[in-house]
Amino acid sequence: MESIGSPLMWSLFAAFVLVALLVDFFAMSKQGAHRVSTREAAIWSLCAAPSFRCISV
């Protein structure tokens, strides 16, 4: 059976996810949360959609 990635690749991906979560939980918590408007959510969605399309190719 073929794998889509080596164990090193999966380890690096897991490390990246953990670092991203740590940044989110600790660094961003000091800024405080704000209420996200429909307009802001739509803008972020439109900006993120092209990057998702590039990943899926």
N, C-alpha and C positions, 0 to 999 in steps of 0.2 A: 504494500500500500504506500502511495506517495504522500508526502506531507506538503502542506502549503508553506511551511517555514521551518527553519532549523530550530533546535532548542535555544540557541543563542538569540535568534530573532524574537522568539516568544518571551524570553527573559527580559530582553531590552524593552519590548512592548509593555510588559507587566510593570517594569521599573518606571517607565514613562507615565503610566496610568497612576501609579502610587504617588509619584512626585506631583503630578497635576492635582490629585486629591488633597495632598498636604498643602499645596499652595492655596487651593480653594478654601480649605477649612481654616487655616491659620492666618495667612496673609490677607486674604480678602475679608475675613470676619471683622477686622479692625475698621474697615470702611463703612460697615453697616449696610443693611438691605434697603432697597427702595421699591416702590410699587412700579411694576412694569406695565406701561400702557400698551394698548393694542397696536398703536403706531410703532412704538419701539420694537415690539416683538416682530411685527411684519418686516421692518427694516433689517433686523438681525437675520430673519429667515431668508430674505432675499439675498443677503450677503453670503450666507452660509451655503445656500443651495448649489452654486457653481462648484464649490470645493467638494461637496459630496458627490457631484457628478464626475469629477476628475478621479476620485477614489474608486468609483465603481467600474471604471473601464478596465 
